[in-house]
């Protein structure tokens, strides 16, 4: 009662990153106080997170306490203040089941991500071929990507070929004599999907590869591939609407694309993007392992 501390006044002079953690059912430090403190911080490297239903001491609230601890841990890691620990073998990492709110996601957006590396784009994507000769003909003759590098793996273990996909990016293929057989619906989508579920692949798989084309050239690229004997899907207009697609390009359209297959069923996409991504494009809380359906 005798304290003269004034957090709101002090926070106006703070220049380092700040996490303000509030509990919505806290009767000792009401959430309104946390909002006042958050508003007093003058810089942009700040985050406000409210644990819904949590009381001041988290008595009997293991789930709420876990959320608070994980929020602190994630924020410290994102700001580079805590090393990213490796989980024990066989243990479940808390980050695998922790939730992220839209508010939490802001620390991971481009202007605020403290852990960003100096990356220059994708160097290559590596797929697996059952017949490197057939794959080479398809990629060079159908897709027009020059063969730029071949590697014979030591001891007859296989081959690794690279094809120029433009802008210093390559499409690469492995060929292994003992490779497992194709697994549609696991390693790649099924050949002719009858529903949305048929486009799903296993956790950890690479579902498809999308290549960018210059503005206004998507239809011409589709005509070119069809003239070379490549079966192409209709052009799809991806948009920020509940269904995810629109019949014609409009203000809500983000990009348009069509899809086709490689010789081993690998799924490719050519896409024409109409605008860059911005803060308004981050609108959805990420799902967790707890949301997975039992198969």
Buried (B, 14 or more C-beta within 10 A) or exposed (E): EEEEEEBBEEBEEBEEBBBBBBBBBBEEEBBEBBBBBBEBBEEEBBBBBBBEEBBEEBEEBEEBBBBBBBBBBBBBBBBEEEEEEEEEEEEEEBBEEBBBBEEBBBBBEEEBEBEEEEEEEEEBEEBBBBEBEEBBEBBBEBBBBEEEEEEEEEEEEBBBBBBBBEEEBBBBBBBBEEEEEBEBBEBBBBEEBEEEEEBBBEEEEEBBBBBBBEEEEBEEBBEBBEEEEBEBBEBBBBBEEEEEEBEEBEEEBBBBBBBBBBBBBBBBBBBBBBEEEEEEEEEEEEEEEEEEEEE
